[in-house]
Amino acid sequence: MPNITNLEKEILGILVLQPVYLEDEKVGSWLTPDIFDGQARKVFETITLLWEEARVEPLSELELAEKSGVAVDWIGSLTLAPVINRDYFRRQVLELVKQRFAILILGKTEKLMKEHEKTGAINLKALSDLNLEMIGLESLLSPPREEELPDCFASIEPEPVTWLWPNFIPRGMVSLIAGDPGCGKTWLTLDLACRLSRGMPWPDGSQNSTIGSTVFLNLEDHPRSGLRYRIEYLGGDAKKIYGLLSEKKQKELSNLANLKAIGYLATMARKIPDLQLIVIDPIVDFSGAININRADQVRRFLNPLAALAERLNVAITITSHMNKAQEMDAIYRTLGTVSGWTGKARAVFLMFKDEDDRKRKLIYPVKTNLSPEEPPRLAFRIANHALQFEVVKDGLDFDAYLNPEKRAEAPQLSEALNMLKELFKESTTILAEDAYAHARKAGISLTTMNRAKSMMKAKSTKEGKGWRWEIAEK
């Protein structure tokens, strides 16, 4: 096992030559100042600063010494690695993380032993906490193997995405549902848990071939009236839905930014043999002191959850609120950093109330690039002891619902859509100028007509000096 000081110097030596490795996503969540000590930490922080400022490589040792306050001789002693490539760099970073964590565990163990020698008592709670921290580490840092870092894709077998809810919620990954308070996020996620508990069809009508359990983490709603009542209302099997019903569990899992809490969740999950889904509603209640607007902090927070989902092959679905930036497109409306929350989640959905019928809730897929088929847009109402779902087929512009300016244009857009449908009735192809002439006559802007054309998925082809629009055969 390499000496920890030598490891620090080797990693820093690589970063001086290749500071771009700071952006490597496979180690980004672990490559932090916390894994370094003393002068090494100062040098790492300065390398990060210089790379952010100038993005020039290799870095100047003299500038590094001047800005870090560390002697140039010490920086000159940084080890030149035997090889410099990403695979080797990743292995060394993970090795340093494990050693640093082991030192922390040993320190806590030594403290417990001294307390035992002094008092004769054994602190079982502290021992249990140490065990959970070890489980949390094991959940995240399995030893890197060569096949996990291939040089050629031919060295690995293809593996299709598997789905809990086909085209909507993938297994082994994190999905995100965002919406304003009161739009029905908890109702929806509880409905999914209830359907899973009895093998009922999914909301879009697709078949559910699995009967399984759900861990439902929620601190906002009262366990009896807010959650248990709804499970009963929705016809779920309460024996297959687990939650935070004791103060102890609430305390242990209230901060999933803590490695011990991840270990506790992993331990709890492994005791449920048919576990298929973990819901965290809302995620901000379980995120500790992280800054939700900082992409690096959010990704560092979500990485352990993503690793846990993959290791257990369960779907983890988190909920969040939307931001107030109504002028932005739907995909940018999740609360906090988009590159953090939306970027890390593998499937993202927005929920909001229908402006014309406030009891009708709308579900809009905004990120579904793993889905073999585009999932439909859905709506539901709460009635007759169920969520009554429907597929939205009216060409509704969901971006308009989230943007007041676009919402004002929505009636015109609906008229433009109807106009195009009429024009395409006789043929699958029309002249763009004919469509524009009809639009001008009806007082519809050309921009709105172009948006209607995009919503109908019509393709443009050049014809002489003009353009022709074409839709797929009916």
C-alpha positions in Angstrom: 0.0 0.0 0.0 1.6 3.3 -1.0 2.6 5.8 1.7 -0.1 8.4 2.0 2.3 11.4 1.7 3.7 9.8 -1.5 0.2 9.3 -2.8 -0.6 13.0 -2.2 2.6 14.1 -4.0 2.0 11.8 -6.9 -1.6 13.0 -7.4 -0.5 16.7 -7.2 2.4 16.0 -9.6 -0.1 14.7 -12.2 -2.4 17.7 -11.7 0.5 20.1 -12.2 1.1 18.5 -15.6 -2.6 17.8 -16.4 -4.9 20.0 -14.4 -7.7 19.1 -16.7 -8.0 15.9 -14.7 -9.7 18.1 -12.1 -12.8 17.8 -14.3 -12.8 14.0 -14.5 -16.4 13.0 -13.5 -15.4 9.6 -12.2 -13.4 11.1 -9.3 -14.9 14.6 -9.2 -17.0 13.9 -6.1 -13.9 12.7 -4.2 -11.2 15.0 -5.5 -11.6 17.7 -2.8 -9.3 19.5 -0.4 -10.5 17.2 2.4 -8.4 14.3 1.1 -5.2 16.2 1.4 -3.4 17.5 4.5 -1.2 20.4 5.4 0.9 21.8 2.6 -0.6 19.3 0.1 -4.0 20.8 0.7 -2.8 24.3 0.1 -1.2 23.2 -3.2 -4.3 21.4 -4.3 -6.5 24.4 -3.6 -4.1 26.6 -5.6 -4.0 24.2 -8.5 -7.8 24.3 -8.6 -7.8 28.1 -8.5 -5.2 28.5 -11.2 -7.0 26.1 -13.5 -10.3 27.9 -13.1 -8.6 31.3 -13.8 -6.5 30.5 -16.8 -7.1 26.9 -17.9 -3.4 26.6 -19.0 -1.4 23.4 -18.7 1.1 22.5 -17.5 1.0 24.9 -14.5 4.0 27.0 -13.5 5.7 25.7 -10.4 6.9 29.2 -9.5 3.4 30.6 -9.8 2.0 27.7 -7.8 4.6 28.3 -5.0 3.9 32.1 -5.0 0.1 31.8 -4.8 0.0 28.8 -2.3 2.7 30.1 0.1 4.4 26.7 -0.1 8.1 26.6 -0.7 9.2 26.0 -4.3 11.5 23.2 -3.1 8.5 21.3 -1.7 6.6 21.7 -5.0 9.6 20.6 -6.9 9.6 17.4 -4.9 6.1 16.4 -6.2 6.4 12.9 -7.6 6.5 12.2 -11.3 4.0 9.3 -11.8 5.3 6.2 -13.6 2.4 6.7 -16.1 0.1 9.6 -16.6 -3.3 8.6 -17.9 -6.8 8.9 -16.5 -7.1 5.3 -15.4 -4.0 5.5 -13.3 -5.0 8.9 -11.9 -8.4 7.6 -10.9 -7.0 4.6 -9.1 -4.6 6.7 -7.1 -7.3 9.2 -6.1 -9.5 6.4 -4.9 -6.7 4.8 -3.0 -6.0 8.1 -1.2 -9.6 8.5 -0.3 -9.7 5.0 1.2 -6.6 5.6 3.1 -7.7 9.0 4.4 -11.0 7.4 5.5 -9.3 4.5 7.1 -7.1 6.9 9.2 -10.3 8.6 10.3 -11.9 5.3 11.3 -8.7 4.2 13.2 -8.7 7.5 15.0 -12.3 7.0 16.2 -11.6 3.4 17.1 -8.5 4.4 19.2 -10.6 7.0 21.0 -13.3 4.4 21.8 -10.6 2.0 23.1 -9.2 4.7 25.4 -12.6 5.5 26.7 -13.1 1.8 27.4 -9.8 1.5 29.2 -10.7 4.5 31.3 -14.3 3.7 32.2 -14.7 0.0 31.5 -17.8 0.8 29.5 -18.4 0.1 25.8 -20.1 2.8 23.7 -22.3 0.6 21.6 -23.9 3.6 19.8 -20.5 4.9 18.7 -19.5 1.4 17.5 -22.7 1.2 15.5 -22.0 4.6 13.9 -18.5 3.4 12.9 -20.0 0.3 11.4 -22.5 2.4 9.4 -19.7 4.7 8.1 -17.8 1.5 6.9 -20.9 0.3 5.1 -21.4 3.7 3.5 -17.8 3.6 2.3 -18.2 0.1 1.0 -21.4 1.2 -0.9 -19.4 3.9 -2.8 -15.8 2.7 -3.1 -15.6 -0.8 -4.4 -12.0 -1.5 -5.5 -11.5 -0.3 -9.1 -11.0 -3.1 -11.5 -9.5 -3.0 -15.0 -12.7 -3.9 -16.7 -14.4 -0.9 -15.1 -12.0 1.4 -16.9 -11.8 0.0 -20.4 -9.5 1.4 -23.1 -11.8 -0.1 -25.8 -15.5 -0.6 -25.8 -15.0 -4.1 -27.3 -13.7 -5.2 -23.8 -17.2 -4.8 -22.3 -20.6 -6.4 -23.0 -23.5 -4.1 -24.0 -26.1 -3.8 -21.3 -29.6 -2.3 -22.0 -31.3 0.0 -19.6 -33.9 -1.8 -17.5 -37.0 0.0 -16.4 -39.2 0.0 -13.4 -41.9 2.1 -15.2 -41.1 1.6 -19.0 -39.8 4.8 -20.6 -40.3 6.8 -17.4 -38.4 5.5 -14.4 -35.1 3.5 -15.1 -33.8 1.0 -12.6 -30.3 1.5 -11.0 -30.5 5.2 -11.6 -31.7 8.5 -10.1 -34.8 10.2 -11.5 -36.2 13.7 -10.7 -39.7 15.0 -10.4 -39.9 18.8 -9.9 -42.9 20.9 -9.3 -44.3 23.8 -7.2 -45.7 23.1 -3.7 -49.2 21.6 -3.9 -48.9 20.2 -7.5 -49.2 16.6 -6.4 -45.6 15.3 -6.3 -46.2 13.3 -3.1 -49.5 11.9 -4.4 -47.8 10.8 -7.7 -44.8 9.1 -6.0 -47.1 7.4 -3.4 -49.3 6.3 -6.3 -46.2 4.7 -8.0 -45.4 2.9 -4.7 -49.0 1.6 -4.4 -49.0 0.3 -8.0 -45.7 -1.4 -7.4 -47.0 -3.0 -4.1 -49.8 -4.8 -5.9 -48.4 -5.1 -9.5 -51.0 -2.7 -10.9 -50.5 -1.2 -14.4 -48.5 2.1 -14.5 -50.2 5.4 -15.0 -49.8 5.4 -18.8 -51.5 2.0 -19.0 -48.2 0.0 -19.6 -48.1 -3.3 -17.8 -46.3 -3.7 -14.5 -44.9 -7.2 -14.2 -43.3 -6.6 -10.8 -44.7 -6.7 -7.3 -42.2 -5.1 -5.0 -41.5 -2.8 -2.0 -40.7 0.9 -1.7 -38.7 2.9 0.8 -40.5 6.3 1.0 -38.4 9.0 2.8 -40.6 12.0 3.7 -40.3 14.4 6.6 -43.0 16.9 5.6 -46.2 14.9 5.9 -47.6 13.3 9.0 -47.0 9.5 8.8 -50.6 8.7 9.7 -52.8 11.4 8.1 -50.4 12.5 5.3 -48.9 9.2 4.1 -50.7 6.1 5.6 -54.1 7.6 4.8 -53.1 8.2 1.1 -51.7 4.7 0.8 -55.1 3.3 2.0 -56.9 5.8 -0.3 -54.9 4.6 -3.4 -55.4 0.9 -2.6 -51.7 0.2 -1.9 -50.4 -2.7 0.2 -49.0 -0.9 3.3 -46.9 -4.0 4.2 -44.7 -3.2 1.1 -44.1 0.5 1.7 -41.6 1.5 4.3 -41.0 5.0 5.8 -39.5 7.0 8.6 -41.9 6.2 11.5 -39.5 6.6 14.4 -37.4 9.6 15.6 -34.3 7.3 15.4 -34.8 6.6 11.7 -35.6 10.3 10.9 -32.5 11.4 12.7 -30.3 8.8 11.0 -31.5 9.6 7.5 -32.2 13.3 7.7 -28.8 14.2 6.2 -27.9 12.0 3.2 -24.9 14.3 2.5 -23.4 12.3 5.5 -21.6 9.1 4.6 -23.1 7.5 7.8 -26.6 8.1 6.5 -25.8 6.5 3.2 -24.6 3.5 5.1 -27.8 3.4 7.2 -29.9 3.6 4.0 -27.9 0.9 2.4 -28.3 -1.4 5.4 -32.0 -0.7 5.6 -32.4 -1.4 1.9 -30.6 -4.7 2.0 -33.0 -6.0 4.6 -36.0 -5.6 2.1 -35.4 -8.5 -0.4 -38.0 -7.3 -2.9 -37.1 -3.6 -2.8 -37.6 -1.9 -6.2 -38.0 1.8 -5.5 -36.6 4.5 -3.1 -38.5 7.8 -3.0 -36.9 10.9 -1.4 -39.6 13.6 -1.1 -38.4 16.3 -1.3 -34.7 15.9 -1.7 -33.8 19.3 -0.1 -35.1 18.0 3.3 -32.3 15.4 3.2 -29.4 17.3 1.7 -27.9 18.8 4.8 -26.0 22.0 4.4 -25.1 21.7 0.7 -25.6 24.7 -1.5 -28.3 23.6 -4.0 -27.1 26.2 -6.5 -23.5 24.8 -6.6 -23.1 22.2 -9.3 -20.0 20.6 -7.7 -21.7 20.3 -4.3 -25.0 18.9 -5.8 -23.1 16.3 -7.9 -21.0 15.3 -4.9 -24.2 14.9 -2.9 -26.0 12.9 -5.6 -23.1 10.6 -6.6 -23.4 8.3 -3.6 -27.2 8.0 -4.2 -26.5 7.2 -7.8 -23.9 4.6 -6.8 -26.3 3.1 -4.3 -29.1 2.8 -6.9 -26.7 1.1 -9.3 -25.3 -1.3 -6.7 -28.8 -2.3 -5.4 -30.4 -2.1 -8.9 -33.3 -0.1 -7.6 -34.9 3.0 -8.9 -34.3 6.1 -6.8 -36.8 8.9 -7.5 -36.3 12.3 -5.9 -38.6 15.3 -5.8 -37.9 19.0 -5.7 -39.5 22.4 -6.2 -39.2 24.5 -9.3 -37.4 27.8 -9.5 -39.1 31.2 -10.1 -37.4 31.9 -13.5 -40.6 31.8 -15.5 -39.0 33.1 -18.6 -36.8 30.0 -18.9 -37.6 26.8 -20.9 -39.0 23.9 -18.9 -35.7 21.9 -18.6 -34.1 24.8 -16.7 -36.9 25.2 -14.2 -35.7 22.7 -11.5 -34.7 24.3 -8.3 -31.0 25.0 -7.9 -28.2 24.3 -10.3 -29.4 22.7 -13.6 -26.1 21.0 -14.4 -26.2 19.5 -10.9 -29.8 18.3 -10.4 -31.0 17.9 -13.9 -27.6 16.9 -15.2 -27.1 14.1 -12.7 -30.6 12.7 -12.9 -31.2 10.2 -15.8 -34.9 11.1 -16.2 -36.5 14.4 -15.3 -40.2 15.4 -15.2 -42.0 18.6 -14.3 -45.4 18.8 -12.6 -47.7 21.8 -12.5 -51.4 22.6 -12.2 -53.6 23.1 -15.3 -54.3 26.9 -15.5 -57.8 26.2 -16.8 -58.6 23.4 -14.3 -56.6 23.7 -11.1 -57.6 20.2 -9.9 -55.9 18.7 -13.0 -52.2 18.1 -12.6 -49.9 17.9 -15.6 -46.7 15.8 -16.0 -44.2 16.9 -18.6 -41.1 14.8 -19.5 -38.2 17.1 -20.0 -35.3 14.7 -20.0 -35.9 11.1 -21.3 -32.9 10.5 -23.5 -32.5 6.9 -22.3 -36.1 6.0 -23.2 -36.4 3.8 -26.3 -39.8 5.5 -27.0 -40.7 9.1 -26.0 -42.9 8.9 -22.9 -46.3 10.5 -23.3 -47.3 13.7 -21.5 -49.8 12.8 -18.7 -52.4 14.5 -16.6 -54.3 13.3 -13.5 -57.0 14.2 -11.1 -57.5 12.9 -7.6 -61.0 11.3 -7.4 -62.8 8.1 -6.4 -59.9 6.7 -4.3 -57.4 6.9 -7.2 -55.4 9.2 -9.4 -57.3 9.2 -12.6 -54.7 9.5 -15.4 -55.0 10.5 -19.0 -52.6 11.0 -21.9 -52.4 14.6 -23.0 -53.0 14.5 -26.8 -54.1 18.1 -27.6 -50.7 19.4 -28.7 -50.5 21.5 -25.5 -47.4 23.7 -25.3 -46.1 22.9 -21.9 -43.4 25.6 -22.0 -46.2 28.2 -22.4 -47.7 27.0 -19.1 -44.5 27.9 -17.3 -43.8 31.2 -19.1 -46.4 34.0 -18.7 -45.3 35.6 -22.0 -45.7 32.4 -23.9 -48.9 31.6 -22.1 -50.4 34.8 -23.5 -49.5 33.5 -26.9 -51.1 30.1 -26.3 -54.5 30.9 -27.8 -52.8 32.0 -31.0 -50.7 28.8 -31.0 -53.7 26.6 -30.6 -55.3 28.4 -33.6 -52.1 27.9 -35.6 -52.1 24.2 -34.9 -55.7 23.8 -36.0 -54.9 25.8 -39.1 -52.0 23.5 -40.0 -54.0 20.4 -39.3 -56.6 21.6 -41.8 -53.9 22.4 -44.4 -52.4 19.0 -44.0 -55.8 17.2 -44.3 -55.6 16.8 -48.1 -51.8 16.1 -48.4 -48.8 15.4 -46.3 -46.9 18.3 -47.9 -47.7 22.0 -48.2 -45.9 25.2 -49.3 -44.5 27.2 -46.4 -45.6 30.4 -48.1 -49.2 29.1 -48.2 -49.1 28.4 -44.4 -47.7 31.9 -43.8 -50.4 33.5 -46.0 -53.1 31.8 -44.0 -51.4 33.0 -40.8 -51.2 36.6 -41.9 -54.8 36.6 -42.9 -55.8 35.3 -39.4 -53.5 37.7 -37.5 -51.2 34.9 -36.4 -47.5 35.8 -36.1 -45.0 33.8 -38.3 -43.1 32.9 -35.1 -46.2 31.3 -33.7 -46.8 29.5 -37.0 -43.2 28.1 -36.9 -43.7 26.9 -33.4 -46.9 25.1 -34.4 -45.0 23.5 -37.3 -42.3 22.3 -34.9 -45.0 20.8 -32.6 -46.4 18.9 -35.5 -42.9 17.6 -36.3 -43.1 18.9 -39.9 -39.9 18.9 -41.8 -38.7 21.6 -44.1 -37.2 21.0 -47.6 -35.9 23.6 -50.1 -38.0 23.9 -53.3 -36.8 26.5 -55.8 -36.8 29.8 -54.0 -39.1 28.7 -51.3 -39.7 26.0 -48.8 -42.1 23.0 -48.5 -43.3 21.5 -45.2 -43.9 17.8 -44.9 -45.3 15.6 -42.2 -45.1 11.8 -41.8 -47.7 9.6 -43.6 -50.8 9.3 -41.5 
